[in-house]
Amino acid sequence: MKKEFTCIVCPMSCALTVEEGNGEILVMGNGCKRGKEFGINEFTNPKRMVTTTVKVTGSHLKRLPVISTDELPLDHLFVYMHDLYQVILEAPIEKGQIIIGNIGNTGVDIVASRSLKQIESIKENA
């Protein structure tokens, strides 16, 4: 099997060609060993960081930005995004607060990218 990628490890953006044959993975076009590592990882187990927003109530904003604490397997991203679409939080929320822990049993958490205060009118009625 043969695949082509653009390396994103550095600003050089090398055009990589990755081939598998005879039980080996061959990376061509990389300008450095970090590019070779990227090509092998992208070929065998592509991963991505997840950044999105989730619904929030009781704040001046309707959505809260969240991010994964590490990369997640690309082939399951739509499942994780579906899980995040279901989340509805209530303010206050602190930056770094875990929104979903160990998403998909990956060992990766989804955390708040910012803090959100509860709006005063909500506090007074509570």
N, C-alpha and C positions, 0 to 999 in steps of 0.2 A: 504494500500500500504506500502511496505517496501523497503528501499534503504540503501546501504552501502557506506560510504565515509571514506576517510582518512583525518583527521583534519589537517589543515595547519596553525593554529593559533600560534602554538609554536613548538619547536623542538621535542616534545614527539611523534608527528604523531599518535595520538590515532586512532584506528579503530572504527568508529562510525557506529551504526545501528540505523536508524531512521524509526519509524513506525507511521502511522496515523490510529487512530481508535477511535470511539465514539466522534468525533469532537476534539480530542486532538492529539498533536504530542509528541511522546515519544522518547527521545534520550538516547541510551545506549552506554557504552564504553568510554564516555568522562571522562577525568581526572580532568577537571575543568569546571567552569560555562561558560568560554569563548568558550569551545568546544561545550557545549550545544547550545549556541547562534549560533555558526557556523553551527552546524547540522541542526537547525531549518531553518536558512536562506538558506542553500544549498538545503534543501528539498523543501521549499516553493517558493523561488525566487533567484535562483543562479545568481551571478554576477561575472564579471571579469574586471580587469584593461586591457586596450588595449595599447599595445606597438607595433609599426610597423614603416615603413618608407614610405615617399611619394616622388614623383619625384620633382626635383628642377633643374632649369636652371640658368646659369650665375654664377656658383660657381665651385670651384675645386672638389666638390663632386657631384655626380649625384642623391643622395638620402638624405633625411633629416629624422632623427629619431624623432618620435612624440609619445606622451603618453596622455592618458585620465586623466582628473583632478580628476576623481572618478571612481568607478566601474560602469560598464554598464551591463544591463540584458543579460545573456548568450544566450537566445533564439533569440536575434536580432544581435548578433555579426557579422554574415556574411553580413548582410545588411550594418552595419557600415563599415566593411572592404571594401565592394564594393564601398561605397562612398569615402573612403580614397584612393582607387586605382585610382579614377578619378582625384584626385588633382594633379595639376602641379603648383609649386610655382616658383617665380623668386627671386633670391638673390638681396639684402641682407635680412636676416631673423634673428631676435633676439630670444634668448632663452626665452621661456615663451610666445612668440607671439601666439595668438589664430589662429589656422589653420582652424578649423571648430568650430563655436560656437553653443552650445546647440544641439549637434548631436542627431538626432532622437527625438527632443523635450524632452530630458531626463534631461536637466539642466546641463549636463556635457559637457565641452569643450575638444577639442583635441588641444594640444599645442606643440610647438617646444621644443625638449629636448636639443637643442644646438643652438648656433648662427652660421650663415654662412655668410661670407663676399662675396661681389661681386668681381669677379676676375677683375684685373686692365684693361685687354684688352677690356672687356665689358664696363667698366666705360668710357674709352677714346673714344669709338665709339658712346656713347650715346649723 
